[in-house]
Amino acid sequence: MKSDGTEEFILLDKIIVSEEFLNTTPSVDKIQKVINYVKRTGVLDEPITINRNTMILTDGYTRYISALKLGIDLVPIVYENELLHNK
């Protein structure tokens, strides 16, 4: 089963997390909500968004941390829409 919008699955350790994300901490509440959802449904609520060329995480840091805490090796991802970022 996969999250809606998933383009593919990759190993969590292939995702590069930028300093921008590493210097922030999502709230314990947000992380717990995602963890509870995964435990209930077996999947992340949404795919993690990464840059196709660099593999850098661009959205979904809370989902990334939750997957890490749950020991999920293979995660659903979607590639960011480069057109939106080049405007």
Summary of the structure (lengths in Angstrom):
residues: 87
radius of gyration: 12.6
end to end distance: 34.3
largest distance: 39.0
contacts: 228
relative contact order: 0.28
helix: 40%
strand: 21%
